[in-house]
Amino acid sequence: MPTDNELERLINEYGNTLLRMCYLFLKDYQLAEDAVQETFIKVMKSYETFKHKSSEKTWITRIAINVCKNEMRGGWFRIRKNNDFDEDTIGEKTFEDAVVDRDSLSRAIMRLNDVDREIIILYYYQELHIKEIAPIMHISENTALQRLRRARGKLKKNLVEDGYEC
């Protein structure tokens, strides 16, 4: 188990970027906060087993992605996801949701499918290189590069639909 100082360092170093990443996956600020908290609990429990075969950032990011994917598999999440994009429920969104929804780029990313959204988030938001993304996604570097190109194309299409000139 990491020391209190080590845990504080991890939270300070990765907390905000993980929160943004989890929000883009889960599309809900409270769920994202819960996912980050669960991520750090898992990091604490398995810190001694971290083998340093990858960077600490890559390892923690993989844990956070797995936490988000587990949340997304839940029946409650699927029901909520289907209801969240109903225009009638926009007034019920939290302040944090409203702020991110105003950002066209965030909206365009959220409209991508899970695989495309994951690689865009890892590359642009987590600022990971293809060499780091490939093991996180359990794919080859060439496949990661192809997925990134495809996801960029879809993101560009979403942005054009939102009125951006690309």
Secondary structure, 3 states (H helix, E strand, C coil): CCCHHHHHHHHHHHHHHHHHHHHHHHCCHHHHHHHHHHHHHHHHHHHHHCCCCCCHHHHHHHHHHHHHHHHHHCHHHHHHHHHHCCHHHHHHCCHHHHHHHHCHHHHHHHCCCHHHHHHHHHHHHCCCCHHHHHHHHCCCHHHHHHHHHHHHHHHHHHHHHCCCCC
